[in-house]
Amino acid sequence: MSELRFDERVAIITGAGNGLGKAHALELARRGAMVVVNDLGGAVDGAGNDSTAAQVVVDEIVAAGGIAVANTSSVTDPAAAKAMVDQAIDEFGRLDIVVNNAGILRDKAFHNSTLENWQAVIDVHLTGAYNVTLPAFQHMREQGYGRIVMTSSPAGLYGNFGQTNYSSAKMGLVGFARAIKQEGGRKGILANVIAPTADTRMTEGLLGTLADDSKPEHITAVVGYLCHESCDLNGEILACAAGRVARAFVGVTPGIFDRNLSIDTVADNIAEIMNEEGYTVPEGVGDEMKLILAGLKANPA
């Protein structure tokens, strides 16, 4: 199989000064993409800024013969996020790829959590992705093509102690991508989600023995595929770590149907409700409605 290339494609990668974002930027550029490397240069908790973080990655790309420009805006600023999209279009003539990767951590057990830390994490991960994706999506609709990748997390899919803010934001990105799937697919815009685990500064000291085998490049391989024009997945979640790639999904069990449903009926049938055998994976809200209508038809009043 020939190498998948991104020649003439233009990508924005947020939070690309370190870790996963840097790996994504380097690899897409190596394969021919023109890249806007965005990074505020803040600490893991979002504090401070360093305008050199993005430029260092750009310099590495250029030194290797690639094409890239730096952007040091915060994704939490809607005007700056739009300006980032405008920068890509002004510099390179189009925008084909957005990888929403920027993130921070403000971990606290829930009983010690604060609204400030909640809002800070939501603002970067979820609202930041909105701020960048909206103007990008508008441009992609006009050109009839786009690839969008949301960076979720196992913590978003399954929850994690001390990360109510982070888990909520990361699961929010799943719903975000699933909605874009519904609106963008007919316009040639595909949106997918990764749930990665990798050894980066955000997971430093957390992965134990898994760290040595969990390289950012493993995640980049998945992101690169989802960004490529040959990819036809839409609204999917790919869990990835240490070279493992698997589909994650939201499914629904057959459950029970009782037009006279009561608390007691639920209690008596909870094992059947929870039984995963015969589950389905709805493509959207419409599929869930079909299951309800089918149940009504099979259980007339």
C-alpha positions, 0 to 999 in steps of 0.5 A: 500500500502506498503512503497516505499523503496530505499534499495540498491539504491544510490542517489546524492542530490546536495544542500542538506545541507538545505531546499529542498535538506536536506528534500530529503536526510533525507527521501530517507535515511530513506527509505533505500537509500545510499546518497551522501549529496552534499553542498558547504555551501554557502550563498543564493547568492552563496557567501562563503562556509561552509564544515559543512553544508553537514556533519551535514545532514550526521550526522543526517542520520547516527544517525537515522540508515541510510547511507550517506557521505558528499561532499562539492564540487561546482557543477559549477566545472566539475572535482569536479562534476565528482569526486562526481559521482565517490565518489558515485560509489567508496563508494557504488558500483553504482549510481541510483538517481541524484536530481539536487537541488543546487541553488542560487539567485541573483535577480535584475530587468532586467534593473539593471541586470549584466552579472556577476549575470546572469552567476553566476545563470546559472552556478549553476542551469543549468550548474551545473546540466549538470556537475553532470548529464553527468558523472552520465548519462554515468554510468547509461547507462552502468548499464541500470537504473537511475532516474534523477530529475531536480528542476525547479520553477514556475518562470521558467515556467511562469517567475517572476519579478526580476528573468530573470537569475533564470527563464531562468536557471529554464526553461532551466532545463525543456528542459534539462530533455526533451532531456534526456527523448529522449536519456535515456528512452530506457536505463532505465533512466527516467528524470523528473522535479519538479516546487516546492514552499516551505518555505526555506531560498531561499524563506524567506519572499516571500511567505506571509501566504502561508509559514506556509503551504508550507513545504519542506516535501511536495516537497520531497514526489513528488521527492521520487516518481519520484526517485523510480523504480516504477515510469514510468513517463519520461520528465514530469513536476510536480508542487508541493506546500503545498500538491498540486501536478499537471502536468504542460506541454507545449501544442500547439493549433490547430492554423491556417494553410495558405500556403500564410501566411502574417502579415495580416493573422496572425493579422486577426486570432490571436484569433483562433491562441491563442484559447486553445480548442483542444490543444495537448501535443507533446512528442517531436520535432517529434510530432510537425513535425507531426502536420506540416505535417498534416497541409500541407496534409490538405492544399495542395498548 
